[in-house]
Amino acid sequence: MPPGWATWNHITKIDPDKSLRKQDAYSAIAETGTDAIIIGGTTGITEERVRPLLDVFASTEIPVYIEPTYRPTIQDHATVDGYLIPLVLNAGDTTWITGAHMEWVRSTDTIDWTHTFPEAYIVLNPVSAVATYTQATCDLTAVDVAAYAEVAEQLLGQDIVYLESSGTLSDPAIVAAARDALSTATLFYGGGIHDYDSAYEMATVADTVVVGDLLHEKGIDAVRETVNGVDDARNE
């Protein structure tokens, strides 16, 4: 049985390559009401940086997943519920569609496939680090994005479709088009969620709202406000 991401309304993503504000503690993230934690970023997903974060959440019950660039390095920490492996569908460099993943599989025989799950990424912000890194084609219409979402679910069998607009809030109509194209897959949206209102707005068009940069830039209280926005959108 797959994990319970279909019931997640809000995810907090921690970038191990970035720090928190001095007055904040990582342990407080579990108290914001967020449904899950993802540890991930474009670069810097190393065991040296990730393991201390896992130690912090060892005493909590919140689900914790690692989203590596493509090659998980931590296999023995009890806090890890699983690995989320991005497949960037609109990458110009096919390394980030299947190439890097093939190299990972070829390099090891210790993959725990029961705890390893793909995410079909569609990158929307052309000036984001992930767009540059993957050479993604981001000039996409709502029809294009909906088609990618349908390909992800119907042709590739993906359970998660992730619209990544890191650094800017996407057009809600584009997000809604992706959601409407899906039958059973869960639609994650991340990018530009900076307050209650933006979280509320995106919660009306996506299944799950992902908050990342806000944690590092504005802190725990700001994350809690986005949880409130998502919850209110769900309860109306």
C-alpha positions, 0 to 999 in steps of 0.5 A, spaced: 500 500 500 502 506 498 504 512 503 498 516 505 500 522 501 493 523 498 491 525 505 496 530 505 494 538 505 500 541 507 508 539 506 514 543 509 520 542 505 527 543 508 533 545 504 539 542 508 543 547 503 540 553 507 539 555 514 533 557 519 532 564 522 536 564 529 530 564 533 527 558 530 528 550 531 527 545 526 523 541 531 518 546 531 516 545 524 512 538 527 508 543 531 505 547 525 500 543 523 504 541 517 502 534 514 509 531 512 516 534 511 520 533 505 528 534 506 530 536 499 533 541 494 537 542 488 543 541 491 547 539 497 543 533 499 548 530 502 548 525 508 552 530 512 547 535 512 541 531 512 542 526 518 542 531 523 535 533 521 533 526 521 535 526 528 531 532 530 525 529 528 526 522 531 522 523 536 516 525 532 510 522 528 510 526 522 512 523 516 519 525 513 521 523 506 528 525 503 528 528 496 535 527 493 537 530 487 537 523 484 541 518 489 539 517 496 545 516 500 542 514 507 539 508 508 539 506 515 535 512 519 529 510 522 526 517 521 526 516 514 519 514 511 521 513 504 525 517 498 521 521 493 525 521 486 524 527 481 523 525 474 523 532 471 518 531 465 519 537 461 527 537 462 531 539 456 537 535 459 534 528 459 539 526 464 533 528 469 528 524 466 531 517 466 539 518 465 541 519 472 536 514 475 539 509 470 546 511 473 543 510 480 540 503 479 546 501 475 551 503 481 548 499 487 544 493 489 541 496 495 535 500 493 529 499 497 524 499 492 518 498 497 520 505 500 522 509 494 517 513 490 517 517 483 514 524 483 513 527 476 515 534 476 513 539 471 518 545 472 514 552 471 519 557 473 524 558 468 529 562 472 529 557 478 535 553 480 531 547 478 530 549 471 537 552 470 539 545 473 535 541 468 534 545 462 527 545 463 522 548 458 518 552 462 514 556 456 508 552 457 500 553 457 495 550 461 493 545 456 501 543 455 501 542 463 495 538 463 497 534 458 504 533 461 500 531 468 495 526 464 502 523 461 505 522 468 498 519 470 496 515 464 502 513 461 507 513 466 503 510 472 505 516 477 502 517 483 504 524 484 505 530 479 509 535 482 508 542 479 514 546 481 514 554 480 520 555 485 521 562 487 514 565 484 507 564 485 504 560 479 497 562 475 492 558 479 488 556 472 495 552 470 495 549 476 487 547 476 488 545 469 493 540 471 488 537 477 482 537 472 487 532 468 488 527 473 484 522 475 487 518 482 494 521 482 495 527 487 497 534 485 503 537 489 504 545 488 510 548 490 512 555 489 511 562 491 507 560 497 509 566 502 503 567 506 496 565 508 492 568 502 497 565 497 496 558 501 489 559 501 489 560 493 493 554 491 489 550 496 483 551 492 486 548 485 492 543 488 491 537 492 497 539 496 501 545 498 508 545 499 512 550 502 519 551 502 523 557 501 518 561 506 521 557 512 528 559 511 526 566 509 520 568 514 520 562 519 516 558 523 510 562 524 510 564 517 509 557 515 504 556 521 500 561 517 500 557 510 497 551 514 492 555 517 490 558 510 490 551 507 486 548 512 481 554 511 480 552 504 479 545 505 474 546 510 469 551 506 
